[in-house]
Amino acid sequence: MTRSTPGLDAEIDFILSTTGAAALPPHEPGSGQSPQLLYREGTILVREEDVDTVVNALPAPSPEGYDGSPGANEDGRSQLVVFPGLVRMTLLSTDGSAPDVVRALNRRVGSRMIDLDYLMVCASHPCPASEPVPVVDGEPVPPIAAAGGAFTGRGVVVSIVDSGLAPDYAQHHWLSVGVYGDRDQMIKDDRTIEHYGGHGTFVAGTVRAIAPRATLFVEGAVSIFNGEPTLVDNGAAFSSALSAQISQALAHRPDVMVMTFATETIDQRSPLCFDVLYEKQIQHIKGLAFLAPAANDSSQTPEFPAACSWVIGVGALNATGDQRADFSNYGRWVDVYAPGEGLVNALTTGHYTYLDPPGATADFTGLAEWSGTCFSTPIVAGLIAARMSSTEESGQQAARTLLECARAQRIPGVGPVLYPDQARCHIHCDCHRHRRCHTPPGGKEKDRHRCCDECAEC
């Protein structure tokens, strides 16, 4: 499903021009429409055990197909092991376009052996729901939780796969200790903030607003494959690189992992790279909670990895917290909604040029207001981390408890919801001791959520 928004055409053109990706269907400049998906042309992803079967099923190469180049097989198709279990294979010009090859071969063999190497953009297209707006002398929204209480995230490790960290992230007191990561390559030495610059810093700051003592690792600028660009230098990365980055990030032994990239797929099924990553690694990590944004297309079409069965997909609520944000994706595949409109948190200090309206500029002094499901996601991640530090639950256990609460206070027509001060929320809690946590932002005591009504204490 496509979405038409102001500035979208410029955003898609920017992504395509800086990544060399192809669009499906082909993008027409000036259309104002988002393509279904972006992908790496001339490349497919293959299960390692299926490589020989796939090669044999593809057309035989012409005599000039093999050029003897490093990494090329005698059939002319180079193969790169992304991580154990997944191979990235180049196609020959005689094989056809990557989407046609994927559809035809999977249909012919009757199983899903191959997939596209999707270009994944921060919270899909566009990212985010808006461009950042400077905030001067303001405070974070949601506010920074007290660091001296029980629900602080102390001892919990959160790994974030995003754009890295701004060079001056430590100027913010809630990020000054216990936060580590790669440098954000979209914030230049001359303080020019390129499009998507500061995204990872804003996400990290939002987690820390909810769980101020959690340890954070922010991935973003690591070169995965020799000779290729850094992972994120334009707000987008191919799924093969992101899968490899997640695989490496697991070395931090995180309790909670947040990935802020999203994509639709050619068959509305989970990308093959994430299936293999889950089978080979993630399912064997006890207690890991994995979260991803539902994306900002105002669509019911599943976005991945948010729609994967093992991922908590997070949608966005509006600024008042009582309805779905108009940009948020929705549907049964979205597990929970949290505030995602008009949030304020750390960005960086520098000069930014907007895509919409073209040529408009702004100077940032540290804080920004921003909207998107990629920012409602770290609110839920922070709630899980904050709860873990007090209850000694694993990430998955804390997530299950919070999702139970979210379902109990669901908003009709929206779905399960959580709010920033609900780390201790449970439908069996002593509501009279912290009834405020059950009141919508700006609401009154009479507006408390239904989970209170199910508690005997209330």
C-alpha positions as CSV (number, residue, x, y, z in Angstrom):
1,M,0.0,0.0,0.0
2,T,1.4,3.4,-0.9
3,R,1.2,6.6,1.0
4,S,1.2,10.2,-0.3
5,T,2.7,12.8,1.9
6,P,4.3,16.3,1.5
7,G,8.0,15.8,0.9
8,L,7.8,12.1,0.3
9,D,9.0,12.3,-3.3
10,A,12.1,14.1,-2.2
11,E,12.7,11.6,0.5
12,I,12.4,8.6,-1.8
13,D,14.7,10.3,-4.4
14,F,17.2,11.0,-1.6
15,I,17.2,7.3,-0.5
16,L,17.5,6.0,-4.0
17,S,20.2,8.4,-5.1
18,T,22.4,7.6,-2.0
19,T,22.0,3.8,-1.9
20,G,21.8,2.7,-5.5
21,A,18.7,0.6,-4.6
22,A,15.9,-0.2,-7.0
23,A,12.2,0.4,-6.3
24,L,9.2,-1.9,-6.7
25,P,7.2,-0.7,-8.5
26,P,9.7,1.7,-10.2
27,H,9.6,5.1,-8.6
28,E,8.3,7.9,-10.7
29,P,9.7,11.3,-9.6
30,G,6.9,13.8,-9.0
31,S,4.3,11.1,-8.3
32,G,4.3,11.8,-4.5
33,Q,3.7,8.0,-4.0
34,S,5.9,5.7,-2.0
35,P,6.9,2.4,-3.8
36,Q,6.0,-0.8,-2.1
37,L,9.6,-1.7,-1.3
38,L,13.2,-1.0,-2.1
39,Y,15.8,-3.7,-2.8
40,R,19.3,-4.4,-4.1
41,E,19.0,-5.3,-7.8
42,G,21.2,-8.1,-9.1
43,T,21.3,-9.9,-5.8
44,I,19.3,-12.6,-3.9
45,L,19.6,-14.0,-0.4
46,V,19.8,-17.8,-0.2
47,R,19.8,-20.3,2.7
48,E,23.3,-21.7,2.8
49,E,22.1,-25.3,2.5
50,D,20.1,-24.4,-0.6
51,V,22.9,-22.7,-2.6
52,D,23.6,-25.7,-4.9
53,T,19.8,-26.2,-5.6
54,V,19.4,-22.5,-6.4
55,V,22.4,-22.4,-8.7
56,N,21.2,-25.5,-10.6
57,A,17.7,-24.0,-11.0
58,L,19.0,-20.7,-12.5
59,P,19.7,-20.5,-16.2
60,A,23.2,-21.8,-17.3
61,P,25.6,-18.9,-17.7
62,S,26.9,-17.9,-21.1
63,P,30.6,-18.7,-21.8
64,E,31.6,-15.1,-20.9
65,G,29.6,-15.3,-17.7
66,Y,32.7,-16.3,-15.6
67,D,35.3,-13.5,-15.5
68,G,37.6,-15.0,-12.9
69,S,37.0,-12.1,-10.5
70,P,37.7,-12.6,-6.8
71,G,34.9,-14.3,-5.1
72,A,33.2,-15.4,-8.3
73,N,32.4,-19.1,-8.8
74,E,32.8,-20.8,-12.1
75,D,29.2,-20.2,-12.8
76,G,29.9,-16.5,-12.7
77,R,27.8,-15.8,-9.6
78,S,29.7,-14.6,-6.5
79,Q,28.6,-15.7,-3.1
80,L,29.1,-14.0,0.2
81,V,28.3,-15.6,3.6
82,V,26.4,-12.9,5.5
83,F,26.4,-14.9,8.7
84,P,26.2,-18.7,9.3
85,G,23.2,-20.0,7.4
86,L,22.7,-17.1,4.9
87,V,24.4,-16.4,1.6
88,R,24.2,-13.3,-0.6
89,M,24.4,-14.3,-4.3
90,T,24.8,-12.1,-7.3
91,L,22.8,-12.7,-10.4
92,L,23.9,-12.7,-14.0
93,S,22.3,-10.4,-16.5
94,T,20.7,-13.5,-18.1
95,D,19.0,-14.5,-14.9
96,G,16.4,-11.7,-15.0
97,S,15.5,-9.1,-12.4
98,A,15.8,-10.0,-8.8
99,P,12.0,-9.8,-8.0
100,D,11.3,-12.0,-11.1
101,V,13.9,-14.5,-10.0
102,V,12.6,-14.7,-6.4
103,R,9.0,-15.1,-7.5
104,A,9.7,-17.7,-10.2
105,L,12.2,-19.9,-8.3
106,N,10.2,-20.0,-5.1
107,R,7.1,-20.9,-7.1
108,R,8.9,-23.6,-9.0
109,V,10.5,-25.3,-6.0
110,G,7.4,-24.9,-3.9
111,S,9.3,-23.6,-0.9
112,R,10.9,-20.3,0.1
113,M,14.6,-20.8,-0.7
114,I,15.5,-17.2,-1.7
115,D,14.4,-13.7,-1.1
116,L,15.3,-10.1,-2.0
117,D,18.0,-8.2,-0.2
118,Y,15.6,-5.4,0.9
119,L,16.7,-1.9,1.5
120,M,15.4,-1.1,5.0
121,V,14.8,2.5,6.0
122,C,14.4,3.8,9.5
123,A,10.7,3.1,10.3
124,S,10.1,2.4,6.6
125,H,9.1,5.2,4.2
126,P,9.1,8.0,4.9
127,C,11.3,8.2,8.1
128,P,10.1,9.2,10.5
129,A,6.6,10.7,10.3
130,S,8.1,14.2,10.3
131,E,11.5,15.9,10.2
132,P,12.9,17.1,13.5
133,V,12.1,20.6,14.9
134,P,14.6,22.4,17.2
135,V,13.6,22.7,20.9
136,V,15.3,25.5,22.9
137,D,15.4,25.4,26.7
138,G,12.9,22.6,26.8
139,E,12.6,19.3,28.7
140,P,12.3,15.8,27.3
141,V,8.9,14.4,26.5
142,P,8.3,12.0,28.1
143,P,10.2,13.4,31.1
144,I,13.3,11.7,32.5
145,A,12.2,9.1,35.2
146,A,13.7,9.4,38.7
147,A,17.0,7.6,38.8
148,G,16.8,6.7,42.4
149,G,13.7,4.5,42.4
150,A,13.3,0.8,41.8
151,F,12.2,0.9,38.2
152,T,15.3,2.4,36.7
153,G,16.7,-0.2,34.3
154,R,19.8,-0.7,36.4
155,G,21.6,-3.9,35.4
156,V,19.7,-4.2,32.1
157,V,21.4,-4.1,28.8
158,V,19.6,-2.6,25.8
159,S,21.1,-2.9,22.3
160,I,19.9,-0.4,19.6
161,V,20.5,-0.9,15.9
162,D,20.0,2.5,14.4
163,S,22.3,5.3,13.1
164,G,24.8,5.4,15.9
165,L,25.4,8.3,18.4
166,A,25.9,12.0,17.9
167,P,29.5,13.0,18.9
168,D,28.1,15.3,21.6
169,Y,25.5,12.9,23.0
170,A,27.1,13.0,26.5
171,Q,26.1,16.7,26.9
172,H,22.7,15.4,28.0
173,H,22.9,14.2,31.6
174,W,20.6,11.2,31.0
175,L,23.0,9.9,28.3
176,S,26.3,10.9,29.9
177,V,27.0,7.6,31.7
178,G,26.4,4.0,30.6
179,V,25.8,4.7,26.9
180,Y,28.1,3.4,24.2
181,G,28.1,3.1,20.5
182,D,29.3,3.9,17.0
183,R,29.5,7.5,15.8
184,D,26.6,8.8,13.7
185,Q,28.0,9.2,10.2
186,M,25.3,11.6,9.2
187,I,26.5,14.3,11.7
188,K,29.6,15.8,10.1
189,D,32.6,17.4,11.7
190,D,31.4,20.8,10.6
191,R,28.2,20.2,12.5
192,T,26.1,19.7,9.4
193,I,23.2,17.4,10.2
194,E,22.3,15.3,7.2
195,H,18.9,13.8,6.7
196,Y,18.3,11.1,9.4
197,G,21.2,12.5,11.4
198,G,20.7,12.1,15.2
199,H,18.1,9.4,14.8
200,G,20.0,6.9,16.9
201,T,20.7,9.5,19.6
202,F,17.0,10.4,19.8
203,V,16.0,6.7,20.2
204,A,18.7,6.1,22.8
205,G,17.5,9.2,24.7
206,T,14.0,8.0,24.7
207,V,14.9,4.6,26.2
208,R,16.9,6.5,28.9
209,A,14.0,8.7,29.7
210,I,12.0,5.7,30.8
211,A,14.9,3.6,32.1
212,P,17.6,6.1,33.2
213,R,20.1,3.5,34.6
214,A,19.9,0.9,31.7
215,T,23.2,0.2,29.8
216,L,22.8,1.1,26.1
217,F,24.8,0.0,23.1
218,V,23.9,1.9,19.9
219,E,25.1,0.2,16.7
220,G,25.3,2.1,13.5
221,A,28.5,2.8,11.7
222,V,30.3,-0.5,11.6
223,S,31.4,-1.7,8.2
224,I,30.2,-5.3,7.9
225,F,31.6,-6.3,4.5
226,N,34.9,-5.2,3.1
227,G,34.6,-2.7,0.3
228,E,31.0,-1.7,1.1
229,P,29.8,1.5,2.7
230,T,29.3,1.8,6.4
231,L,26.1,0.3,7.7
232,V,24.2,3.5,8.0
233,D,25.3,6.7,6.3
234,N,22.0,7.7,4.8
235,G,19.3,6.4,7.1
236,A,18.9,3.1,5.2
237,A,20.7,-0.2,5.0
238,F,20.3,-3.5,3.1
239,S,18.7,-6.3,5.1
240,S,21.8,-8.5,4.7
241,A,24.0,-5.8,6.4
242,L,21.4,-5.2,9.1
243,S,21.1,-8.9,9.8
244,A,24.9,-9.2,10.1
245,Q,24.9,-6.1,12.4
246,I,22.2,-7.7,14.7
247,S,24.2,-10.9,14.8
248,Q,27.3,-8.9,16.0
249,A,25.2,-6.8,18.4
250,L,24.1,-10.0,20.2
251,A,27.7,-10.2,21.5
252,H,26.7,-7.5,24.0
253,R,24.4,-10.1,25.5
254,P,21.4,-7.7,25.5
255,D,18.2,-8.2,27.5
256,V,16.3,-6.0,25.1
257,M,17.0,-5.3,21.5
258,V,15.5,-2.4,19.4
259,M,15.8,-2.3,15.6
260,T,14.3,0.9,14.1
261,F,14.4,-0.2,10.4
262,A,11.4,-1.6,8.5
263,T,10.4,-2.9,5.2
264,E,7.5,-4.4,3.3
265,T,8.3,-7.7,1.5
266,I,7.5,-9.1,-1.9
267,D,5.1,-11.8,-0.5
268,Q,4.1,-10.2,2.9
269,R,6.2,-12.8,4.7
270,S,9.1,-12.3,7.0
271,P,12.3,-11.6,5.2
272,L,14.4,-14.7,4.7
273,C,17.4,-13.1,6.4
274,F,15.4,-12.6,9.6
275,D,14.0,-16.1,9.5
276,V,17.6,-17.6,9.3
277,L,18.9,-15.2,12.0
278,Y,16.1,-16.3,14.3
279,E,16.6,-20.0,13.6
280,K,20.4,-19.8,14.0
281,Q,20.8,-17.4,16.9
282,I,17.9,-15.4,18.4
283,Q,15.7,-18.3,19.4
284,H,18.5,-19.8,21.4
285,I,19.0,-16.6,23.5
286,K,17.0,-17.0,26.7
287,G,14.8,-14.1,27.7
288,L,15.6,-11.7,24.9
289,A,12.9,-9.1,24.1
290,F,13.1,-7.9,20.5
291,L,11.2,-4.8,19.4
292,A,10.7,-2.9,16.1
293,P,8.5,-0.1,14.8
294,A,5.3,-0.7,12.9
295,A,6.4,2.1,10.5
296,N,4.7,5.3,9.3
297,D,2.7,4.5,6.2
298,S,-0.8,4.7,7.8
299,S,-1.3,1.3,6.4
300,Q,-2.4,-2.2,7.4
301,T,0.2,-3.9,5.3
302,P,2.7,-5.8,7.5
303,E,6.1,-4.3,8.0
304,F,9.1,-6.4,9.0
305,P,10.6,-7.2,11.4
306,A,7.8,-5.7,13.4
307,A,5.3,-8.3,12.0
308,C,7.6,-11.3,12.8
309,S,6.0,-13.6,15.4
310,W,9.0,-13.3,17.7
311,V,9.2,-9.4,17.5
312,I,7.1,-6.9,19.5
313,G,5.7,-4.6,16.8
314,V,5.0,-1.1,18.2
315,G,2.6,1.5,16.7
316,A,2.3,5.2,17.7
317,L,-0.4,7.1,19.7
318,N,-1.1,10.7,19.1
319,A,0.1,13.6,21.3
320,T,-2.9,13.2,23.7
321,G,-2.4,9.5,24.0
322,D,-6.1,8.6,23.3
323,Q,-6.0,7.7,19.6
324,R,-3.7,6.2,17.0
325,A,-1.4,8.7,15.4
326,D,-2.5,9.3,11.9
327,F,0.8,8.2,10.4
328,S,1.1,5.0,12.4
329,N,0.6,1.6,10.7
330,Y,-2.0,-0.6,12.3
331,G,-3.5,-4.0,12.2
332,R,-3.6,-7.3,14.1
333,W,0.2,-7.7,13.6
334,V,0.9,-4.6,15.7
335,D,1.3,-5.7,19.3
336,V,1.1,-2.5,21.2
337,Y,0.8,1.3,20.8
338,A,2.7,3.9,22.8
339,P,3.1,7.7,22.5
340,G,4.9,8.6,19.3
341,E,3.8,12.1,18.3
342,G,5.5,15.3,19.4
343,L,8.2,13.6,21.5
344,V,11.2,15.7,22.7
345,N,14.7,14.3,23.3
346,A,18.4,14.5,22.4
347,L,19.5,15.1,18.9
348,T,22.8,17.1,18.5
349,T,24.1,20.6,18.0
350,G,24.3,21.6,14.3
351,H,22.7,22.9,11.1
352,Y,19.9,21.0,9.3
353,T,18.4,21.5,5.8
354,Y,14.9,20.2,5.3
355,L,13.6,18.1,2.5
356,D,10.2,19.6,3.0
357,P,9.9,22.5,2.3
358,P,13.1,22.3,0.2
359,G,15.8,24.6,1.2
360,A,14.4,25.4,4.7
361,T,17.0,25.2,7.4
362,A,17.2,25.1,11.2
363,D,19.9,25.3,13.9
364,F,19.7,22.7,16.7
365,T,21.2,23.2,20.1
366,G,20.8,19.7,21.5
367,L,17.1,18.9,21.7
368,A,14.5,18.2,19.0
369,E,10.8,17.4,18.7
370,W,10.2,14.4,16.5
371,S,7.4,12.0,15.7
372,G,7.3,8.4,14.5
373,T,6.7,4.8,15.5
374,C,10.5,4.5,15.7
375,F,10.2,6.7,18.8
376,S,7.2,5.0,20.3
377,T,9.2,1.7,20.1
378,P,12.0,2.8,22.6
379,I,9.3,3.9,25.0
380,V,8.1,0.3,25.2
381,A,11.7,-0.9,25.3
382,G,12.4,1.4,28.2
383,L,9.4,0.1,30.1
384,I,10.6,-3.4,29.7
385,A,14.1,-2.5,30.9
386,A,12.7,-0.5,33.9
387,R,10.4,-3.3,34.9
388,M,13.2,-5.9,34.7
389,S,15.4,-4.0,37.2
390,S,12.8,-4.3,39.9
391,T,11.0,-7.5,39.3
392,E,14.0,-9.7,38.1
393,E,11.9,-10.8,35.2
394,S,13.7,-11.6,31.9
395,G,13.1,-9.3,29.0
396,Q,10.5,-11.7,27.5
397,Q,8.8,-12.1,30.9
398,A,8.6,-8.3,31.5
399,A,7.3,-7.8,28.0
400,R,4.5,-10.4,28.5
401,T,3.4,-8.7,31.7
402,L,3.4,-5.3,30.1
403,L,1.5,-6.5,27.1
404,E,-1.1,-8.1,29.4
405,C,-1.6,-4.7,30.9
406,A,-1.7,-3.1,27.5
407,R,-4.5,-5.5,26.4
408,A,-6.5,-4.8,29.5
409,Q,-6.5,-1.1,28.8
410,R,-6.9,-1.3,25.1
411,I,-8.5,1.7,23.3
412,P,-11.4,0.6,21.1
413,G,-10.5,1.1,17.4
414,V,-6.8,1.3,18.2
415,G,-5.6,-1.7,20.3
416,P,-3.4,-2.4,23.3
417,V,-1.7,0.7,24.7
418,L,1.1,1.5,27.1
419,Y,2.2,4.8,28.6
420,P,5.6,6.0,29.8
421,D,5.0,5.7,33.5
422,Q,3.6,2.1,33.5
423,A,6.7,0.0,34.1
424,R,5.1,-1.3,37.3
425,C,1.7,-1.7,35.8
426,H,-0.2,-5.0,36.0
427,I,-3.9,-5.8,36.1
428,H,-3.4,-7.3,39.5
429,C,-1.3,-4.4,41.0
430,D,-2.2,-2.3,44.0
431,C,-3.6,0.4,41.9
432,H,-4.4,2.8,44.8
433,R,-0.7,3.2,45.4
434,H,0.1,4.5,42.0
435,R,-3.2,5.1,40.3
436,R,-1.6,7.9,38.3
437,C,0.1,5.3,36.1
438,H,-3.3,4.3,34.8
439,T,-4.5,7.8,33.9
440,P,-4.0,8.9,30.3
441,P,-1.7,11.9,29.7
442,G,-3.8,15.0,30.5
443,G,-6.6,12.9,31.9
444,K,-8.3,12.9,35.3
445,E,-8.8,10.2,37.9
446,K,-12.2,9.3,36.4
447,D,-10.4,8.5,33.1
448,R,-8.2,5.8,34.5
449,H,-7.8,2.8,32.3
450,R,-9.8,-0.4,32.5
451,C,-7.0,-2.4,34.1
452,C,-7.8,-0.5,37.4
453,D,-11.4,-1.6,37.1
454,E,-10.3,-5.2,37.1
455,C,-8.2,-4.8,40.3
456,A,-9.8,-5.6,43.6
457,E,-7.9,-2.8,45.2
458,C,-9.8,-0.3,43.1
